[in-house]
Amino acid sequence: MYIGLGLSLLKRSCCCGGTSDVTCADGMDIVFLVDYTGSMGSAIDSVKTSIANIVQAIVAESVSNYRLGLVLFDEYRPSSSPLAYYEETTTYVELPAGQKYTNLYDVEGTTSDRKQYITAMEVFSQNNESSFTDKLNLLNTDNFPLGYGQSFPEPSDMGLDRVVNFDLAGAFRNNVTKLVILITDAPASGNDDINNSTDTAFAQTLIADCNSKGVKVLLMKNNTDSKEPLETIALGTSGLVSTSFAPQAIITAIENVCTTV
């Protein structure tokens, strides 16, 4: 099940928010932005399978002119966990510094602080299905165990900001189809682990940023419960909201993008 603003609207994905049409054969830059917190534990393996299926559609529809990114978001409270479960793994330590963003913040009314992680496991490179798959396969294994999470809202909007405005997965190319596929079971938390009006306002900023760069957000959530303001971001970028972690709605959207022009 999915809702959207019309799949044909996804066809316009060009540089600087312009209006010239591009086809998927002109290139596709796709970032998978994935909730890697503990609440995803029962779903993460099926999510990995869904991502792999979506990647196959991207490879086919782009006529092998694509670049893939894989970015995770997570958070934890030191008093309840000594570290993010993967923080001291060789996989994490050896990632380039430019692929790791952390935000340490205090929680008002408490004596504890919390740390949020935005991590680019795979950055853009040409036709990088093989290396992307290697990184995807690491998720939820002994070499890169699932993260923690703290309160229910998670820093998905911070992750989107880092991808779109700070090139965490690399800079998007001009004149290609540009998508962020955001997968989560929680609403956005911003930089303070609270879902409130600040996040609602930030969503409008992110919509403007995405639209100016021609980036569409396809949201995959696990049920019909509200995940605001993420739905607003997806629809505000002429994207899509899928109420399932199954891949078909996203694959169908991509196929429609790639056959419209």
Buried (B, 14 or more C-beta within 10 A) or exposed (E): EBBBBEBEBBBBBBBEBBEEEBBBBBBBBBBBBBBBBBBBEEBBEEBBBBBBBBBEBBBBBBBEBBBBBBBBBBBBBEEEBEEBBBBEBEBBEEBEEEBBBEBEBEBEEEEEEBBBBBBBBBBBEEBBBEBBBEBBEBBBEEEBBBBBBBBEBBBBBBBBBBBBEEBBBBEBBBBBBBBBBBBBBBBBBBBBBBBEEBBBEBBEEBBEBBBEBBBBBBBBBBEEEEBBBBBBBBBBBBBBBBBBBBBBBBBBBBBBBBEBB
